[in-house]
Amino acid sequence: MSNNGLSKTEKKVAFSLAGVFGLRMMGLFMIMPVFALYGQDLEGFSPLWVGIAIGAYGLTQAALQIPMGILSDKFGRKPIILIGLVLFAIGSLVAANADTIYGVVAGRAIQGMGAIAAAVLALAADLTRDEQRTKVMAIIGMCIGFSFALSLLVGPIVAQYLGLSGLFAMTACLAVLGMFIVQFMVPTPVTHAPKGDTVATPTKLKAMITDPQLFRLDAGIFILHLVLTAVFVALPLDLVDAGLVKEKHWMLYFPAFIGAFFLMVPLMIIGVKKKNTKATFQVSLLIMMLALASMALFADNLVVLSIAVVLFFTGFNYLEASLPSLIAKFCPVGDKGSAMGVYSTSQFLGAFSGGLLGGGAYQLVGAAGVFGVALCLMTIWLLLTLGMKNPVLLKSYTLEATVEGKEQAKAMATELSLLPGVAEAIVVLEERVAYLKVDEHFDLREARAVLGSVS
């Protein structure tokens, strides 16, 4: 089997798990562009409760993301993923049958209880070789981005013809389809990937939270998803006021998201070529800030709003794609699972806070106020990035290590750290694994020779 590309099994794993992740994220995202418009007949409707309904899933996701990952390590990935999808389907049906906004909030909270992201990514790691794992994760990441774009197209169309109840019923069907894929298409792993790569370790969470560079990224994803959720409380109502009927919103969202994707690509290329991720990161923040300022100042101008939506998604797409890879670059070797656990929790807390803040701000000061508050938060994030370091372009490897005691593990780690191209090395006795961060001068064969020779 060649190490140069994905094997047949790894391709199956990548696309099946990407499909599961994508179906679930579509179910969560489809409500965002339509709920403020189509939920107005629900008892108890108000902008504040619209925001809470849109963001409610984030609170339960944040609370259960790390525990569900740990449970998947104990009871198996697939059973926990299936339980999560069942909960998601139940929440969808609760929301579909609700005639009050409070019922929808309850349904969305139950949807969020199916917090399977950590378990899905851990399963992907279990079923792939270390050399190919990054490619598999990239495929899953691209699918999440595509599912968000597709939800902006499908959500308004489904709501137009089937209403909110039909939209929630469709999300339940997507969850069932996800269960089918997990049960019959995803291979069952024989072994687990090392915990440090995949699942959060509770004892290490404090260190991840207090790390200055990781904190900037965690705060960033919190603000990014807070702003995204808050904007989608106000933007649909603003577009209607500007003259775009709700049935045609998809005609703006979907092309804008696709256009923004192509505008994002030059930012990524420039960042890599100039080896200045920090500057490109800050440019993306400024693009989003320009979009929010335009939304606040030209709320009744549909042309300006449309341009602002494209700019908003350009910045959002770049930041959403960049943040996970920056977490991997800045986190201590062997602690990626814990770092990503804190990151994911911050992301979902941001979604909940954005719904709460967006709904409350809209009720008090209108759409312009929502965009103004979002702009202030993005300014805070920009200031936080001033102390951000430019990440060194390193690759991560996780290699099996046959070690019998602490002294042997220390000797292995010492030899590995002396190899050309190795920036950081740690050998974990309990996991029988070596974690490495390396540059372009690293030779994998030399590392394997060390792991096989130290006694």
Secondary structure as the mmCIF struct_conf table of DSSP 4:
data_model
#
loop_
_struct_conf.conf_type_id
_struct_conf.id
_struct_conf.beg_label_comp_id
_struct_conf.beg_label_asym_id
_struct_conf.beg_label_seq_id
_struct_conf.end_label_comp_id
_struct_conf.end_label_asym_id
_struct_conf.end_label_seq_id
BEND BEND1 ASN A 3 GLY A 5
HELX_RH_AL_P HELX_RH_AL_P1 LYS A 8 PHE A 29
TURN_TY1_P TURN_TY1_P1 MET A 30 VAL A 34
HELX_RH_AL_P HELX_RH_AL_P2 PHE A 35 TYR A 38
TURN_TY1_P TURN_TY1_P2 GLN A 40 ASP A 41
BEND BEND2 LEU A 42 LEU A 42
STRN STRN1 GLU A 43 GLU A 43
TURN_TY1_P TURN_TY1_P3 GLY A 44 GLY A 44
HELX_RH_AL_P HELX_RH_AL_P3 PRO A 47 PHE A 75
HELX_RH_AL_P HELX_RH_AL_P4 ARG A 77 ALA A 96
TURN_TY1_P TURN_TY1_P4 ASN A 97 ASN A 97
BEND BEND3 ASP A 99 ASP A 99
STRN STRN2 THR A 100 THR A 100
HELX_RH_AL_P HELX_RH_AL_P5 ILE A 101 MET A 113
HELX_RH_AL_P HELX_RH_AL_P6 ALA A 117 ASP A 126
TURN_TY1_P TURN_TY1_P5 LEU A 127 LEU A 127
BEND BEND4 THR A 128 THR A 128
HELX_RH_AL_P HELX_RH_AL_P7 ASP A 130 PHE A 184
TURN_TY1_P TURN_TY1_P6 MET A 185 MET A 185
BEND BEND5 VAL A 186 VAL A 186
HELX_LH_PP_P HELX_LH_PP_P1 PRO A 187 PRO A 189
BEND BEND6 VAL A 190 THR A 191
HELX_LH_PP_P HELX_LH_PP_P2 HIS A 192 PRO A 194
HELX_RH_AL_P HELX_RH_AL_P8 LYS A 195 THR A 198
BEND BEND7 VAL A 199 VAL A 199
HELX_RH_3T_P HELX_RH_3T_P1 PRO A 202 LYS A 204
HELX_RH_AL_P HELX_RH_AL_P9 LEU A 205 THR A 210
HELX_RH_AL_P HELX_RH_AL_P10 PRO A 212 ASP A 241
TURN_TY1_P TURN_TY1_P7 ALA A 242 GLY A 243
HELX_RH_3T_P HELX_RH_3T_P2 LYS A 246 LYS A 248
TURN_TY1_P TURN_TY1_P8 HIS A 249 HIS A 249
HELX_RH_AL_P HELX_RH_AL_P11 TRP A 250 LYS A 273
TURN_TY1_P TURN_TY1_P9 LYS A 274 LYS A 275
HELX_RH_AL_P HELX_RH_AL_P12 THR A 277 LEU A 297
TURN_TY1_P TURN_TY1_P10 ALA A 299 ASP A 300
HELX_RH_AL_P HELX_RH_AL_P13 LEU A 302 PHE A 330
BEND BEND8 CYS A 331 CYS A 331
HELX_LH_PP_P HELX_LH_PP_P3 PRO A 332 PRO A 332
TURN_TY1_P TURN_TY1_P11 VAL A 333 GLY A 334
HELX_RH_AL_P HELX_RH_AL_P14 LYS A 336 LEU A 384
HELX_RH_3T_P HELX_RH_3T_P3 THR A 385 GLY A 387
HELX_LH_PP_P HELX_LH_PP_P4 MET A 388 VAL A 392
STRN STRN3 LYS A 395 GLU A 400
BEND BEND9 GLY A 405 GLY A 405
HELX_RH_AL_P HELX_RH_AL_P15 LYS A 406 SER A 417
TURN_TY1_P TURN_TY1_P12 LEU A 418 LEU A 418
BEND BEND10 LEU A 419 LEU A 419
TURN_TY1_P TURN_TY1_P13 PRO A 420 GLY A 421
STRN STRN4 VAL A 422 VAL A 428
TURN_TY1_P TURN_TY1_P14 LEU A 429 ARG A 432
STRN STRN5 VAL A 433 VAL A 438
TURN_TY1_P TURN_TY1_P15 GLU A 440 HIS A 441
HELX_RH_AL_P HELX_RH_AL_P16 LEU A 444 SER A 453
#
